């Protein structure tokens, strides 16, 4: 969310507050202090160590599985090597200068709100690791029907060369993995890895539809303005701008506050949640379809908290350090909305009303 400084700095509720005690000034200064460099390095180190530890566990589990299934291990290594060669070594795009993997890495950038794409392969690997026991129990043996998605993936990859479209190359990865595992290890194993393979669709950059989310800025602006009026906060919500009537602050809802990044992140989180917690397909589809609404709720809650802080504490703090770190509020609020909706979907209404789930048919009286 882009902000402007308070438009009326001499106002009592404006950007320059009145004299306060030393303890209050020290408290405000402490709130304005960003985390130190050592704190950032420590958090980054823990994040990297967690990824490395997860990868080592995956490699150890894969090595143990290969020891028990040498033929399957050779096939798995062959599939991975083939994907690495075609997606990392061939350079058909950008006049023969980059590969599909290189193009994807360049497209996953914060400027286009696509940085979430870097996490998708790691999440898919974690899902494979989560289902490792089910894969180990799956009976072996190939299945010829696996050739259908495998050949479709090959066709997409070949067309990506012909059309010079790297997105088509990335779209072929789920089909190649799913079809290859189905063909090599059978239908049971393919059923287990269906969702991890499908999850890889999220790694395809979709920056071209960023403009389609522009209307979300108007929706969020209007909703924040409505909630503010309910609490007696006088705000003018015009377009994508929130302006206090007393002139104490003036905020603009930018694309980053309501764009494709938050929508895709919430869609990914909801997809993993329903996969791990729901036991019916209709429940999974229904809850996942609500991810769009969960993202809107999360953004409304985050921006509304900025308005509250600007109104009742200090507009400068709200527009500065709090805004920079308020993004951490998005996921808790959106996640709670998702949990609440999931609870509603899983309510046993028959148990609540005391009525049996089904009424037995009455026998017709004998003639």
Legacy VTK file of the C-alpha trace (Angstrom):
# vtk DataFile Version 3.0
C-alpha trace
ASCII
DATASET POLYDATA
POINTS 367 float
0.000 0.000 0.000
1.493 3.312 -1.069
1.180 6.086 1.474
1.575 9.814 1.554
2.546 11.871 4.562
-0.220 13.465 6.602
-1.735 16.319 4.674
-2.256 18.489 7.740
0.929 18.320 9.815
-0.191 21.102 12.161
-3.400 19.269 13.040
-3.691 17.856 16.497
-4.289 14.430 14.990
-1.855 14.946 12.161
1.673 13.882 11.475
3.312 16.020 14.227
1.979 14.879 17.590
1.893 17.040 20.662
4.552 16.985 23.349
4.609 13.713 25.221
6.520 12.325 28.146
9.991 10.878 27.706
8.720 7.350 28.250
6.109 7.787 25.522
8.694 9.191 23.124
11.053 6.315 23.891
8.232 3.837 23.331
7.455 5.374 19.938
11.132 5.348 18.996
11.339 1.682 19.934
8.344 0.907 17.741
9.966 2.754 14.859
13.217 0.787 15.106
13.504 -1.861 12.374
15.121 -5.206 13.185
18.894 -5.086 13.308
21.153 -6.602 10.665
22.109 -9.434 13.015
18.444 -10.299 13.514
17.883 -10.400 9.752
20.965 -12.576 9.236
19.850 -14.914 12.020
16.374 -15.334 10.570
17.771 -15.840 7.061
20.233 -18.406 8.368
17.498 -20.359 10.127
15.385 -20.307 6.948
18.276 -21.581 4.791
19.219 -24.222 7.374
15.630 -25.470 7.421
15.607 -25.848 3.622
18.970 -27.642 3.609
17.848 -29.995 6.387
14.646 -30.803 4.515
16.584 -31.533 1.316
18.997 -33.799 3.186
16.085 -35.711 4.672
14.535 -36.088 1.239
17.817 -37.377 -0.199
18.250 -39.832 2.679
14.711 -41.153 2.282
15.169 -41.427 -1.484
18.469 -43.292 -1.047
16.856 -45.768 1.357
13.974 -46.297 -1.060
16.380 -46.878 -3.963
18.161 -49.483 -1.848
14.902 -51.384 -1.464
13.807 -50.802 -5.082
16.896 -50.645 -7.329
14.935 -50.817 -10.579
12.584 -48.044 -9.474
15.579 -46.009 -8.330
17.187 -46.242 -11.758
13.930 -45.128 -13.376
13.580 -42.202 -10.960
17.122 -41.032 -11.607
16.501 -41.351 -15.344
13.359 -39.209 -15.149
15.110 -36.519 -13.099
18.153 -36.513 -15.411
15.926 -36.212 -18.483
14.027 -33.284 -17.009
17.260 -31.594 -15.974
18.714 -31.946 -19.459
15.707 -30.656 -21.393
14.733 -27.914 -18.966
18.172 -26.814 -17.787
20.607 -27.569 -20.597
18.704 -26.764 -23.797
18.420 -23.046 -24.651
15.529 -22.522 -27.087
14.157 -19.251 -25.702
15.212 -15.617 -26.054
16.973 -16.258 -29.368
18.631 -19.406 -28.098
20.207 -17.787 -25.048
18.263 -19.200 -22.080
16.640 -22.440 -21.000
13.164 -22.935 -19.570
14.570 -23.123 -16.030
16.593 -19.928 -16.534
13.547 -18.102 -17.886
11.414 -19.254 -14.927
14.056 -18.146 -12.419
14.169 -14.695 -14.034
10.353 -14.483 -14.072
10.071 -15.312 -10.371
10.890 -11.810 -9.197
9.326 -9.386 -6.702
8.891 -6.651 -9.317
6.230 -8.701 -11.107
4.822 -10.164 -7.847
5.898 -13.658 -8.908
8.502 -14.394 -6.229
6.267 -17.089 -4.722
7.154 -19.309 -7.690
10.559 -20.082 -6.181
8.876 -21.896 -3.288
6.627 -24.118 -5.413
9.202 -26.854 -6.302
10.302 -27.055 -2.647
6.712 -27.391 -1.438
6.099 -30.102 -4.041
9.219 -31.949 -2.822
7.948 -31.671 0.754
4.612 -33.156 -0.344
6.425 -36.042 -2.032
8.306 -36.591 1.229
5.052 -36.431 3.201
3.604 -39.252 1.066
6.774 -41.374 1.131
5.204 -44.158 3.200
2.180 -44.390 0.909
4.528 -44.560 -2.074
6.528 -47.327 -0.407
3.334 -49.340 0.161
2.125 -48.896 -3.423
2.418 -52.095 -5.460
4.944 -51.944 -8.262
4.441 -52.606 -11.931
4.001 -50.252 -14.837
0.719 -49.218 -16.390
0.359 -48.451 -20.067
-2.262 -45.742 -19.529
0.489 -43.607 -18.033
1.702 -43.019 -21.572
-1.278 -40.690 -22.206
-0.249 -37.858 -19.799
3.407 -38.576 -20.546
2.948 -38.089 -24.285
0.806 -35.005 -23.677
3.621 -33.510 -21.607
6.118 -34.266 -24.365
3.787 -32.613 -26.884
3.545 -29.465 -24.734
7.311 -29.299 -24.421
7.829 -29.714 -28.173
5.209 -27.038 -28.871
7.001 -24.688 -26.469
10.060 -24.947 -28.742
7.962 -24.318 -31.817
5.998 -21.415 -30.304
8.942 -20.061 -28.288
6.665 -20.067 -25.256
8.479 -21.033 -22.029
5.203 -21.134 -20.080
4.156 -24.144 -22.147
7.435 -25.833 -21.224
6.742 -25.295 -17.523
3.157 -26.499 -17.977
4.492 -29.793 -19.330
6.370 -30.635 -16.106
3.340 -31.910 -14.097
2.252 -34.125 -16.987
5.754 -35.499 -17.525
6.211 -36.358 -13.850
2.737 -37.787 -13.368
2.761 -39.766 -16.611
6.286 -41.036 -16.050
5.522 -42.287 -12.530
2.219 -43.800 -13.645
3.896 -45.604 -16.525
6.911 -46.757 -14.468
5.363 -47.635 -11.075
1.660 -48.084 -11.676
-1.703 -46.525 -10.934
-1.464 -46.687 -7.121
1.748 -44.666 -7.024
0.331 -42.208 -9.566
-2.729 -41.646 -7.393
-0.491 -40.810 -4.422
1.595 -38.245 -6.281
-1.273 -36.693 -8.247
-1.601 -33.642 -6.011
2.157 -32.896 -5.666
2.430 -33.008 -9.458
-0.650 -30.823 -9.934
0.697 -28.351 -7.360
3.586 -27.591 -9.733
1.118 -25.632 -11.890
1.583 -22.756 -9.427
5.170 -22.290 -10.598
3.982 -21.004 -13.987
4.315 -17.185 -13.937
0.966 -15.482 -14.470
2.043 -11.856 -14.391
0.016 -11.137 -17.515
-3.223 -11.314 -15.493
-2.006 -8.757 -12.937
-4.265 -6.122 -14.510
-7.261 -8.408 -14.006
-6.860 -7.975 -10.239
-7.046 -4.176 -10.390
-10.705 -4.244 -9.336
-9.633 -5.762 -6.029
-8.147 -2.400 -5.079
-11.582 -0.789 -5.369
-13.256 -3.614 -3.438
-10.756 -3.449 -0.580
-10.866 0.357 -0.461
-14.662 0.351 -0.225
-14.748 -2.355 2.441
-12.118 -0.637 4.612
-14.078 2.613 4.287
-17.298 0.853 5.330
-15.683 -0.740 8.404
-14.171 2.617 9.351
-17.601 4.266 9.257
-18.991 1.524 11.512
-16.411 2.496 14.143
-17.104 6.191 13.733
-13.890 6.940 11.815
-14.645 9.577 9.187
-12.891 8.487 5.988
-13.413 9.342 2.352
-12.968 6.209 0.224
-12.568 7.467 -3.343
-11.189 5.118 -5.975
-8.182 3.503 -4.336
-7.554 6.325 -1.842
-8.450 6.449 1.844
-8.399 9.991 3.206
-9.243 11.030 6.752
-11.828 13.819 6.858
-9.734 15.715 9.408
-6.720 15.525 7.076
-4.573 13.495 9.452
-3.643 10.832 6.882
-4.042 9.927 3.247
-3.368 6.374 2.059
-3.573 4.781 -1.370
-4.195 1.073 -1.920
-1.436 -0.020 -4.283
-1.417 -3.121 -6.478
0.965 -4.906 -4.142
-1.636 -4.733 -1.363
-4.296 -6.613 -3.309
-2.672 -8.128 -6.377
-1.785 -11.505 -7.778
0.884 -12.208 -5.149
-1.521 -12.434 -2.220
-4.110 -14.297 -4.279
-1.667 -16.930 -5.484
-0.074 -17.317 -2.061
-3.475 -17.908 -0.485
-4.492 -20.286 -3.269
-1.324 -22.328 -2.655
-1.905 -22.410 1.092
-5.551 -23.413 0.671
-4.663 -26.133 -1.823
-2.184 -27.729 0.581
-4.628 -27.354 3.484
-7.539 -29.105 1.764
-5.243 -31.833 0.452
-3.989 -32.666 3.931
-7.191 -32.209 5.935
-10.281 -32.917 3.796
-11.555 -36.385 2.927
-14.155 -35.552 0.265
-13.533 -34.129 -3.181
-16.509 -31.759 -3.014
-15.187 -30.305 0.246
-11.761 -29.781 -1.273
-13.208 -28.025 -4.312
-15.574 -25.869 -2.247
-12.949 -24.692 0.243
-10.330 -24.123 -2.438
-12.783 -22.029 -4.450
-13.009 -19.735 -1.421
-9.274 -18.906 -1.497
-10.078 -15.776 -3.498
-12.343 -14.551 -0.698
-9.830 -15.515 1.999
-7.200 -13.336 0.309
-9.605 -10.385 0.210
-10.417 -10.816 3.919
-6.709 -10.935 4.770
-5.939 -7.764 2.820
-8.932 -5.923 4.305
-7.855 -6.841 7.825
-4.264 -5.754 7.234
-5.147 -2.388 5.689
-7.860 -1.721 8.258
-5.273 -2.233 11.020
-3.108 0.447 9.375
-6.072 2.846 9.365
-6.763 2.133 13.050
-3.146 2.752 14.004
-3.081 5.986 12.002
-6.271 7.189 13.652
-5.595 6.278 17.264
-1.802 6.368 17.495
0.407 8.009 14.864
-0.016 8.274 11.069
3.754 8.320 10.565
4.249 5.021 12.369
1.274 3.498 10.524
2.584 4.639 7.130
6.185 3.723 7.962
7.500 0.827 9.953
4.095 -0.716 10.666
3.152 -0.763 7.000
6.445 -2.418 6.096
5.851 -5.294 8.509
2.056 -5.446 8.439
2.218 -7.979 5.627
2.707 -10.606 8.321
-0.899 -9.946 9.387
-2.266 -11.048 6.027
-1.704 -14.779 6.464
-3.051 -15.109 10.039
-6.238 -13.253 9.126
-6.722 -15.093 5.829
-5.864 -18.420 7.469
-8.445 -17.864 10.206
-11.041 -17.088 7.540
-10.119 -20.331 5.787
-10.403 -22.322 9.029
-13.773 -20.773 9.802
-15.128 -21.611 6.337
-13.717 -25.142 6.597
-15.479 -25.551 9.933
-18.756 -24.505 8.353
-18.302 -26.939 5.474
-17.642 -29.810 7.890
-20.514 -29.071 10.272
-22.800 -32.026 10.915
-26.135 -30.250 10.652
-28.090 -33.422 11.381
-26.245 -33.826 14.666
-26.801 -30.164 15.547
-30.539 -30.365 14.953
-30.913 -33.769 16.571
-32.472 -35.224 13.416
-31.257 -38.475 11.880
-29.216 -38.201 8.718
-31.759 -40.197 6.741
-35.303 -41.296 7.402
-36.122 -44.938 6.679
-38.870 -45.548 4.192
-42.165 -46.544 5.717
-43.609 -49.805 4.538
-46.924 -49.509 2.789
-49.785 -51.325 4.579
-50.678 -54.690 3.199
-53.680 -54.683 0.941
LINES 1 368
367 0 1 2 3 4 5 6 7 8 9 10 11 12 13 14 15 16 17 18 19 20 21 22 23 24 25 26 27 28 29 30 31 32 33 34 35 36 37 38 39 40 41 42 43 44 45 46 47 48 49 50 51 52 53 54 55 56 57 58 59 60 61 62 63 64 65 66 67 68 69 70 71 72 73 74 75 76 77 78 79 80 81 82 83 84 85 86 87 88 89 90 91 92 93 94 95 96 97 98 99 100 101 102 103 104 105 106 107 108 109 110 111 112 113 114 115 116 117 118 119 120 121 122 123 124 125 126 127 128 129 130 131 132 133 134 135 136 137 138 139 140 141 142 143 144 145 146 147 148 149 150 151 152 153 154 155 156 157 158 159 160 161 162 163 164 165 166 167 168 169 170 171 172 173 174 175 176 177 178 179 180 181 182 183 184 185 186 187 188 189 190 191 192 193 194 195 196 197 198 199 200 201 202 203 204 205 206 207 208 209 210 211 212 213 214 215 216 217 218 219 220 221 222 223 224 225 226 227 228 229 230 231 232 233 234 235 236 237 238 239 240 241 242 243 244 245 246 247 248 249 250 251 252 253 254 255 256 257 258 259 260 261 262 263 264 265 266 267 268 269 270 271 272 273 274 275 276 277 278 279 280 281 282 283 284 285 286 287 288 289 290 291 292 293 294 295 296 297 298 299 300 301 302 303 304 305 306 307 308 309 310 311 312 313 314 315 316 317 318 319 320 321 322 323 324 325 326 327 328 329 330 331 332 333 334 335 336 337 338 339 340 341 342 343 344 345 346 347 348 349 350 351 352 353 354 355 356 357 358 359 360 361 362 363 364 365 366
